[in-house]
């Protein structure tokens, strides 16, 4: 692949990732949004994270994998408790990794 195609690909990726972030900031930074809109927007990070994690935790080869052999699911359960109790992303991620590593060594 020639280098100019890489430059076009990088420019395209910049365009499609920068604009969705920049345009709302530019147009909405000086406006007061209604409380319902702000509340609705507050749910977006949790929804996106759930959409990213659910397939990794619940699926194996495109099929639902609810089993004691599903290490990711077994590690997810105590990690969810840690997240709920501490509400700290560092503790949650650290404990999730530790739980997964321990369960991976056991199974």
C-alpha positions in Angstrom: 0.0 0.0 0.0 1.4 3.4 -0.9 2.0 6.0 1.7 -0.6 8.4 0.3 -3.4 5.9 1.0 -2.3 5.7 4.6 -2.5 9.4 4.9 -6.0 9.4 3.4 -7.0 6.6 5.8 -5.7 8.5 8.8 -7.3 11.7 7.6 -10.6 9.8 7.2 -10.4 8.3 10.6 -9.6 11.7 12.1 -12.6 13.1 10.3 -15.1 10.5 11.5 -13.9 10.5 15.1 -13.2 14.2 15.6 -16.4 15.7 14.1 -18.9 13.8 16.3 -17.1 15.0 19.4 -16.3 18.5 18.2 -19.6 19.6 16.7 -21.8 19.1 19.8 -19.2 20.9 21.9 -19.1 23.8 19.4 -22.9 24.2 19.1 -24.0 23.3 22.6 -21.2 24.8 24.8 -23.0 28.2 25.3 -26.5 26.7 25.7 -28.3 25.5 28.8 -29.7 22.1 28.1 -32.9 20.9 29.8 -32.5 18.6 32.8 -34.1 15.7 31.0 -31.5 15.9 28.2 -28.7 16.0 30.7 -30.1 13.1 32.5 -30.5 11.1 29.3 -26.9 11.9 28.2 -25.6 10.7 31.6 -26.8 7.1 30.7 -24.8 7.0 27.4 -21.4 5.9 28.9 -23.0 3.0 30.8 -25.0 1.9 27.8 -21.9 2.0 25.5 -19.8 0.0 28.0 -22.6 -2.6 28.4 -22.8 -3.0 24.7 -19.1 -3.5 24.4 -18.8 -5.9 27.4 -21.9 -8.1 27.0 -20.7 -10.0 23.9 -17.3 -10.6 25.4 -18.7 -11.9 28.7 -21.8 -13.8 27.4 -20.9 -15.2 24.0 -18.5 -17.9 22.8 -18.3 -18.4 19.0 -21.5 -16.3 18.5 -23.6 -18.4 20.9 -24.8 -17.7 24.4 -22.3 -19.3 26.9 -23.8 -19.5 30.4 -21.6 -22.1 32.0 -19.2 -22.6 34.9 -16.5 -22.9 32.3 -17.1 -19.3 31.2 -14.2 -17.6 33.0 -15.2 -14.1 31.9 -18.7 -14.5 33.3 -17.5 -15.9 36.6 -15.0 -13.0 36.9 -17.7 -10.5 35.9 -20.0 -11.3 38.9 -17.6 -10.3 41.7 -16.3 -7.4 39.6 -19.8 -6.1 39.3 -20.1 -6.2 43.1 -16.8 -4.3 43.5 -18.0 -1.7 41.0 -21.3 -1.2 42.8 -19.7 -1.0 46.3 -16.7 1.2 45.5 -17.8 3.2 42.4 -14.1 3.4 41.6 -12.9 2.5 38.1 -9.4 1.7 39.3 -10.5 -0.8 41.9 -13.1 -2.3 39.5 -10.7 -2.9 36.7 -7.9 -4.1 39.0 -10.2 -6.5 40.8 -11.7 -7.7 37.5 -8.3 -8.5 36.1 -7.3 -10.3 39.3 -10.5 -12.3 39.4 -10.1 -13.3 35.8 -6.4 -14.3 36.3 -7.2 -16.4 39.4 -10.2 -18.1 37.7 -8.1 -18.7 34.5 -5.5 -20.5 36.6 -8.1 -22.6 38.4 -10.0 -23.6 35.3 
